[in-house]
Amino acid sequence: MNALKSFASQHPRLTAWIVLAIGMVLILLWASRDVGLLPTQLLALVVATILLAGLCVWIIGWEDNDDDAEQSASTPTTKSAK
């Protein structure tokens, strides 16, 4: 359990991608259970869903980068007195 917590704290975006992808794939499989898709079609949808989850995490990460840039720009730099 500590290894999972350590991995999640070291790689938060990858962890978010994995968790979101698992949830999205489960919902996809549940919603498509009575549709009658071919296995290759279902596999293509699963791969597309995993990539979409990664794209969502990446786009959400843009907001984090903007916040970091604003915070570093608003932090005054101190000059050492001579």
C-alpha angles and dihedrals in degrees: 000000000000089000090057092049091048092049092047093051093047095045109028097160094048090048091050090049092051094047094045092046092051092050094046093047091049091052090047093051092047093048095046099045095105098034097087100230120174115249092250091051091050091048091051090051092049092050091047090049092052091049090048090053089053091049091051092052091047093051092047087051089062088071091054091051091050091051091050092049093049092048094050091046093051094047108097117230116230122222120214115242117240 
